[in-house]
Amino acid sequence: MTTEDLKAFEDKIYAFVGREVCPPTPAKDAVNGAMIRQWAEVIGDTNPAYTDDTWAATSSRGQTIAPPAMMYVWGQEGFAVTTGRAPDAQSELVNLFNEHGYSGVLGTNVKQEYFKETSPGDTVVMAMTIDNISERKTTGRGPGYFFETLATFTNQHGEKIGTQRFKVLKFIPQEQPAAAASEETLQVPTRIASPRGHDNKWWWEACDAGKVLIQRCKNCQTLRHPPRPMCGECQSMEWDSIESTLEGEILSHTQIHHPKIPGYQYPLICAVIKLAEGTNFMANVVGCEPSDVHIGMKVKGVVEQVDEKTMLPQFYPA
Ligand SMILES: [Zn+2]
């Protein structure tokens, strides 16, 4: 692609910034207790503010509320999406990327902000625009552009409930190494990099240093894993951590056969391990035959370098 072609392409994609993907559209159903109950059950959130009418009646709100993270749920289209949807600015933009070779797609980030609660009976109205498109970036996946949609949610009174930013990378997939290349010239692929966000970067940095930490609520001392900002028991956001002994017992396990992802060694055993400290932990079990792995098996973890870039706890038979 010449510089002029690239400029012409970028003029076209940047013209999408600010365009409406969908006008303010009320959800087909009002916020309702049945959907909240099912969502809370699937997520495993037992907060009575969501599902217990009697408890909620005595709370400061006076009634149940919907989990704020549900705001994107109410306007979902259901099976209609499988039979094709009307073209909009987002699908036009995606098609434009595809036509120019940027056929790869990777959702990279979702950020929600909450401003006001909703309760059963409220109607959630969603509007969406294409908010921004990055300059051309070189990424591990190939060259591409990040674009971000901004969904704004309001209630039936026009009051803002929240926003959701969804970032997507559209990229030109990298060529696979030629099959004829000799072993020596092929770079050994590394594992998928750990996602390091605001709430879990600290955990991975400790892992890089050879330690597995377990987050602990400073208020009620409850341990939790994986890392998250709030204590599920007392809602405190104050926390510290303890170092795990990495002694544990297998609660559940599976062997991954397909797809075989470059950078991983097979057989690949993934297990949920109950650590001696009490929290559950998902990791690979190594150092034994897959057929030896069983529920109740005692294991001991070691943080090891599994490739050029990655430190990970691996669990061996104890
Ligand atoms: Zn707590």
Residues whose N, C-alpha, C, O or C-beta is under 5 A from the ligand:
A	BS01	ZN	C217 N219 C220 Q221 T222 C231 E233 C234 Q235 S236
